[in-house]
Amino acid sequence: MKKILITLCIISSTMAAYAQQDILYTQYLVSALGYNPAYTGSREALSSMFLYRYQWVNIDGAPRTFTLNLHSPLGDRNLSLGLAINYDKVGVVTRTDITGSVAYKINLDRSKLNFGLGIGGRNFNAKWTDVTANAPNGSIDPSFSQDYNKWVPNFSAGIYWWNSRFSLGFSIPMLTTYKLSSEATGSSESVTERHYYLSGSYLFDMNETWQFKPSALVKLTSRAPAQLDLTASFIYDNKLRLGGTLRNLENVSAIIQYFTANNWNFGYSYDYYFNDLRNYNAGSHEIFIGIDLPVGRSLVQSPRYF
C-alpha cells in the first residue's frame, strides 16, 4: 500500500472543492496546444512535443505532469488537426485529458488568424483506498473507503493571431462544467470551474546576434486568484534561448531552450518559490523535447519561438 502524505490529500481535496485549477506550465508558449485549440497548425509543420513537469520536489505525492502534443496543417489547405494528451498526478489523484482539435486559418495582410475547436474527454481518478487515513477512534475514515473513477466529455474553443514577430491568443480549455461527488474529493461535492486563458508574445531584434522576446500568460477562473506569468527571453544566434519567468510574485523560473539545425528543440526550466512552500520542497523541474517536420510543399520556418 502506498503511503501518501495526508496533507497533500487535503490540499488536492481543497483545490477540487473551491476551484479546479488547470495544469500548470512554466513553458506555456511551447505547450499552448494543451489550453488553446486554435494553436493547432500554427507552426505550419507536422509538430510534436513531449513535456514532463515535476512540481514541488521532495514532497511525497507532489504533482507530476506528462504532456504530448501533435498537430499539423492538412497539406496546403487552411484546415489543421491536432491531438493533446495531458496526464496530471497529485498524490493518489490523477486527471487525464484527451482532446482532438481542429483549426481554420484566415490569411490576413501581414498575419494569420486561427479559429479552433476541441472535443475530447476528461478522466478523474482517485485511489483513496491507497491512503492510510485513520479516524480518531482508529477506524478508517469513510471519505477514503472507496476509489473513484469518472469520464466526462470536454469541449474547448479559442482564437490565435500571429506572424513571425508576435502571437496573441485567447481560449477556454473546458467549456463544460461538471460535479465531482464526495468520493472524488474525499470531502464534499464540488463543481469544476471554467478557465480563461490570454497569452501574448513579441520578438524584438537587438542586433545581428541577439533578439529579445517578452511574453505573458493570464489565467482567470472564478473563486480563485488570477494567475499571471511574465516572461523575458533573450535569443542568441537563433540557437539558444535564455529566459526567466515571474509568476504572481510567488515564484521565479529560469528557462533554457536549444534549437538544432534539423528542427529539433529542447528545453528545461526550474522554478524557485518565495512562499511558505520553499521550506518543504526543492523547487520544480520541467523538461520538453519537440520537432517540426515539413508538410506537403511547405518549408519549416526554423526556429519557431512560439
PyMOL commands that set and color helices and strands:
alter all, ss='L'
color gray80, all
select helices_A, chain A and resi 6-18+32-34+37-39+128-130+142-144+182-185+276-279
alter helices_A, ss='H'
color red, helices_A
select strands_A, chain A and resi 46-54+64-73+79-90+93-107+112-126+148-162+166-172+179-180+190-191+195-202+204-205+210-221+227-236+240-247+251-259+264-273+284-293
alter strands_A, ss='S'
color yellow, strands_A
deselect
rebuild
show_as cartoon
